[in-house]
């Protein structure tokens, strides 16, 4: 028996969220005296695959003939790997691809599924108890799975992987899988280069307090100085100041960075629902009564046009001195 982890690949690179999922799978494997097998696809180098052992993988199965994100083909591939490895636990990342594949696989093999898990499960015999966020992150709920095969998907940035110097063995995995009826003609990466927003550890965000898209440079400058991703509130994306894939909130992307800096955002409940999992929240607003201050770890009552450039300058000075 093994724990099977699906590792997404993008342009020949294993996604950062997959490293967390592998480490998560290793924690489960240690509790069940089993091992972790990783399944991936595409043109990924053997050197990169072997290094997945650092996060807890004992073996990596690679299918190089599948190069596109076709959920029908990939779900069939995962099902074949489940059978080949006699896997009783399957782990995905709780990202767009993982959400679809976990649900399809659950229906395909009749396995219990908990999406968006946030902690290592408790195991008692054949019962697994898993925690996840509910009510837009305002509470936690515990779900029990007692099916023979169990599927979990891990919310990105829920735990910090620790690395070892171990390496994984790599095997080609080429079972006959049906060709999907959906044809993928083109895949476009939103936001260009860099870490996808849900995986970002540092995020600088802004709202209508920036007064217009022409002022976004001060947000980008701070993000560049920190090595952070940029985000925005819904009104900003609705007014086309920023692209919609940067919108964080209940109707946008939910994120859990280590640091979330919000400038000129009042902090409506819909926005908080997408960012309240952040480890540290810093709010900058001229209105001392802004609701966001109640959720902030640190608050600055001030004008973003003055505070952000001074923060950028301070970050640059700190980096230059270290």
ABEGO torsion letter per residue (X at the ends): XBBBBBBBBBGGBBBAAAAAAAAAAAAAAAAAGBBBBBBBBEBBBAAAAAAAAAAGBABBBBBAABABBBAAAAAAAAAAAAAAAGBABBBBBBBAAAAAAAAAAAAAAGBBBBBGBABBBBBBEABBBBBBBBGGGABBBBBBBABABBBBBBBBGABBBBBBABBBBBBBBBBBBBBBABBBABBBBBGEBEBBAAABABBBBBBAAAGEAAAAAAAAAAAAAAGBBBBBBAAAAAAGABBAAABBEAABBBBBBABBBBBGBAGBAAAAAAAAABABBBBBBABAABAAAAABABBBBBBAAAAAAAAAAAAAAAAAAX
